[in-house]
Amino acid sequence: AVGLTAAAIAVALVRRKRKKAARVVVIFSGKRKCGKDYCSDLLLELFPKGAGEIGRLSGPLKRAYADEHGLDYDQLLAATDYKERYRSDMIKWGDARRTADPGYFASLVLSGVAAPILLISDARRKTDVEFFKKRCERVYVVRIQASAATRGSRGWVFQAGVDDAESECGLDDYAPWDFVIDNEPSNAASTRRTLEEIAALAAAQTRNTFPL
């Protein structure tokens, strides 16, 4: 009975922590090399230290994939040829996991969050958005766009089985977006203004519980 009581207390403490964390989630979506990481990093810089953190749905996926296949996890995280070598198979492997449990990777990210504002830098499917909308107080969904020419200048090359897969196209017909950012080099000032607007909304949403 004592063990059960201790376990119940531990669960209650975890639930209490979860209620205080990630009140606001900002979800970024977009094609490869459109600048999702860039916009996530820039938005994070607009918050005081500890007020926000970035969660990448690909993080736990790559960790589990690396462990299962004996690969270098850090190399899979980096923008390298090593990651590209395994990208197609990793997508298929992740899709199989999501078929069994659509919220599997999102739940791993959310369970590790301590900050009141969570930035998801790589949403790819409607189930990703639905997961956070069901569990978090306020969710802003942001589409990052860039022309094929701009993406190409950043290293993008079309890859069959990747760029035409659900992982790249699953949110193409999503609506409505809370914000759409045209992340072109000539549009840098507008990109920053939009991120500042998102930051202000997120800060206002969390200020009473988490002073920023």
Secondary structure, DSSP 8 states (H G I E B T S, - for coil): -HHHHHHHHHHHHHHHHHHHS-SEEEEEEE-TTSSHHHHHHHHHHTS-TTTEEEE-THHHHHHHHHHHHT--HHHHHSSSHHHHHHHHHHHHHHHHHHHH-TTHHHHHHHHT--SSEEEEEEE-SHHHHHHHHHHSSEEEEEEEE--HHHHHHTT----TTTTTSHHHHTTTT----SEEEE--GGGHHHHHHHHHHHHHHHHHHHTTTS--
